[in-house]
């Protein structure tokens, strides 16, 4: 009987610890959401990370795989992911801490690979897309709208001369495993 009592006490202690951790995580998520509403989401994200002293913008981006889950236009209206101005940016992205990335379409077919950086202030993500041999195909700087543990959103301009027409491409963390397809030979 003694073993049963000790086991019960242990299980109750573990349950209490799990509850405390869950409540702490919920409070943290609520605080981050409140900060995002209070001002610029990029600034709120950086403020939250700075306050906890845990992650830089680059660390946040490389901390998880990202899946495109939405898009909005300059008026904040939802845009279908199949829209001609958005569809090229849809997929799963895997940003590694070593500064390399791979992106795949939602059907797991390869999209692009290369190198990436995020500015120290967390406002710009830069990618350098490369072919199989490592030759640069293009470079692209994108304004970061939100970069937090639960969302990565960047802005694209169909015509760089018309900055009043843009689309925000929304990504959320995904547990989708990176496809085994590897085209990186450099």
DANORPE-V750799 format. One line per field, one symbol per residue. ss: DSSP state (2 for helix, 1 for strand, 0 for the rest). A space follows every 50 residues. Layout:
ss=???
This chain:
ss=02222222222222222222222222222222222222002222222222 22000022222200111111111000010000000022200111100001 11110000011111111100000111111100000111111111111100 111111000000000011111111000000000000
